[in-house]
Amino acid sequence: MTHDLTVAAMFLQADWVVKAVMGVLMLASVATLSIWIFKGWEIVSHRRAIASALKSLSGGGELASFTQLPDPAAAAMIQAAIGELERYPAGERDGFADGIKERVAAQILRVEAGQQRKLSRGASVLGSIGAAAPFIGLFGTVWGIMHSFIGIAQSQTTNLAVVAPGIAEALLATAFGLVAAIPAVLVYNAVTRAIAGYRVRMKDAATQVMCLLSLELEGDLSARRRVEPPHGV
């Protein structure tokens, strides 16, 4: 009797536990592909937006002129700085400059942390798939081999033609585990590197915002000194 040893045939002939394991691993592969497509599009769009925002910020100007930046993180940083400036009337901010800068810096840190959490969604799933898939596949293989040995004992034969198909079906689970794990690890590393690069650009944007805030506070102080008469006059 000849056995069909194609992947599809071995999947259909495998024990139900092995089938369940391979089904889970196929779903994990689909999840990896979906996350790769979505995160790739998301990170690329954010990197373009932060690059455009940095180009705008490097040109200088008042904070109020940057409220429509394309990157949400950079726009939120600008809004935080403007919000703190608006707490005090123009010309009276120099006495509160240190406090304004500290509060803006704290809010910028919150913006950065929130944006990083948003971009990191899904990356942990990739890491989990990459770490767990080989062991899930190994479990399917162990179960399949155990089931094959039980069948060998019941048939009371050690003929390789009879033994080999069951072992091949069991080993297919390990192959599915590796097929799920290897892309997940590669995509996870690519996503984390891309997020790290975006985080560096966010730091650059934060520095630009703090510089613009400092210049605006200094300009406010200079304007006040020009308006106030000298002491003793």
C-alpha positions in Angstrom: 0.0 0.0 0.0 1.4 3.4 -1.0 0.9 6.5 1.1 0.3 9.9 -0.3 3.1 12.0 1.4 2.1 15.4 0.1 1.7 18.1 2.7 -2.1 18.3 2.2 -2.5 14.5 2.5 -0.3 14.3 5.6 -2.3 17.1 7.2 -5.6 15.3 6.5 -4.3 11.9 7.7 -2.7 13.3 10.9 -4.2 12.8 14.4 -6.8 15.4 15.5 -4.4 16.9 18.1 -1.7 17.3 15.4 -4.3 18.9 13.1 -5.3 21.3 15.8 -1.6 22.3 16.4 -1.0 22.9 12.7 -4.3 24.8 12.5 -3.1 27.1 15.3 0.2 27.6 13.6 -1.4 28.5 10.3 -3.5 31.1 12.1 -0.3 32.4 13.7 1.2 32.7 10.2 -1.8 34.7 9.0 -1.6 36.9 12.1 2.1 37.6 11.4 1.3 38.5 7.8 -1.5 40.8 8.8 0.5 42.6 11.5 3.4 43.0 9.0 1.2 44.7 6.4 -0.5 46.9 8.9 2.5 47.9 11.0 4.6 48.4 7.9 2.0 50.9 6.5 1.6 52.6 9.9 5.3 53.0 10.6 6.1 54.2 7.1 3.3 56.9 7.2 4.5 58.1 10.6 8.1 58.3 9.6 7.2 60.4 6.6 5.0 62.6 8.8 7.7 63.1 11.4 10.3 63.9 8.7 8.0 66.6 7.3 7.3 68.0 10.8 11.0 68.2 11.6 11.6 70.0 8.3 8.9 72.6 9.3 10.2 73.0 12.8 13.8 73.5 11.7 12.7 76.6 9.9 11.9 78.4 13.1 9.0 80.7 13.9 6.4 81.1 16.6 4.8 78.0 18.1 1.3 79.1 17.0 2.4 78.7 13.4 3.0 74.9 13.8 -0.4 73.8 15.0 -1.1 71.9 11.7 1.9 69.6 11.7 1.3 66.3 9.9 2.8 64.1 12.7 0.4 63.6 15.6 3.2 63.4 18.2 4.9 66.6 17.0 1.5 68.4 16.9 0.7 67.3 20.4 4.0 68.6 21.6 3.3 72.0 20.0 -0.2 72.1 21.6 1.3 71.3 25.0 3.8 74.2 24.7 1.1 76.6 23.5 -1.3 75.5 26.2 1.3 76.3 28.9 2.1 79.7 27.3 -1.6 80.6 27.3 -1.8 80.2 31.0 0.0 83.5 31.4 -0.6 86.9 29.7 2.0 88.0 27.2 4.7 90.0 28.8 4.3 88.3 32.2 5.8 84.9 31.4 9.5 85.5 32.1 9.0 85.0 35.8 7.5 81.6 35.2 9.8 80.5 32.4 11.4 77.6 34.4 8.0 76.2 35.5 6.6 76.5 31.9 9.6 74.6 30.5 9.3 71.9 33.2 5.6 71.3 32.6 6.0 71.3 28.8 9.0 68.8 29.1 6.8 66.5 31.3 3.9 66.6 28.8 6.3 65.9 25.9 7.5 62.8 27.7 3.9 61.7 28.0 3.3 62.3 24.3 6.4 60.3 23.4 5.4 57.4 25.7 1.8 57.4 24.3 3.0 57.4 20.7 5.5 54.6 21.3 2.8 52.5 23.0 0.5 53.1 20.0 3.2 52.0 17.5 4.2 49.0 19.6 0.7 47.5 19.5 1.0 44.1 17.8 4.8 43.8 18.2 4.3 41.8 21.3 2.1 39.4 19.4 4.9 38.9 16.9 7.4 38.2 19.7 5.0 35.7 21.3 4.5 33.9 18.0 8.3 33.8 17.4 9.0 32.4 20.8 6.1 30.0 21.2 5.5 28.6 17.7 8.5 26.2 17.7 7.4 24.7 21.0 3.8 24.4 19.8 5.0 22.6 16.7 7.3 20.4 18.9 4.3 19.5 21.0 2.4 18.4 17.9 5.4 16.3 16.8 5.8 14.6 20.2 2.1 13.8 20.3 2.1 12.5 16.7 5.1 10.3 17.3 3.6 8.9 20.5 0.4 8.2 18.5 2.5 6.5 15.8 4.3 4.3 18.3 1.0 3.2 19.8 -0.2 2.3 16.2 3.0 0.4 15.7 2.5 -1.6 18.9 -1.0 -2.4 17.9 -0.1 -3.5 14.4 2.9 -5.5 15.7 5.1 -4.5 12.8 8.3 -2.5 12.4 8.1 -2.3 8.6 9.5 1.1 7.7 6.9 1.6 5.0 4.2 1.4 7.7 6.1 3.4 10.4 7.4 6.3 8.2 4.1 7.9 7.2 3.0 8.4 10.8 6.4 9.9 11.8 6.4 12.2 8.7 2.9 13.5 9.7 4.2 14.2 13.2 7.3 16.0 11.9 5.1 18.2 9.8 3.9 19.9 12.9 7.5 21.0 13.7 7.9 22.3 10.1 4.7 24.3 10.6 6.1 25.7 13.8 9.3 26.9 12.1 7.4 28.3 9.2 5.3 30.4 11.7 8.2 31.3 14.0 10.9 32.4 11.5 8.9 35.2 9.7 7.5 36.3 13.1 11.0 36.8 14.5 12.2 38.6 11.4 9.1 40.9 11.3 9.4 41.6 15.0 13.0 42.7 14.7 12.2 44.9 11.7 9.3 46.5 13.5 11.2 47.2 16.7 14.1 48.7 14.7 11.6 51.0 12.8 10.0 52.1 16.0 13.4 52.8 17.5 14.2 55.0 14.5 10.9 56.9 14.9 11.5 57.4 18.6 14.8 59.1 17.8 13.0 61.4 15.4 10.4 62.1 18.1 13.3 63.2 20.4 14.5 65.5 17.7 11.0 67.0 17.4 10.9 67.4 21.2 14.2 69.2 21.2 13.0 71.6 18.4 9.8 72.3 20.3 11.7 73.1 23.5 14.1 75.4 21.6 11.2 77.3 20.0 9.5 77.6 23.4 12.7 78.9 24.9 13.1 81.5 22.1 9.5 82.6 22.5 10.0 83.1 26.3 13.2 85.0 25.6 11.4 87.2 23.1 8.6 87.8 25.6 11.2 88.9 28.1 13.0 91.2 25.6 9.7 92.8 24.6 8.9 93.4 28.3 12.2 95.1 28.9 11.7 97.4 25.9 8.3 98.4 27.2 9.3 98.9 30.9 11.0 102.2 31.7 14.5 102.0 33.3 14.6 102.0 37.1 14.9 105.5 38.6 13.2 107.3 35.7 
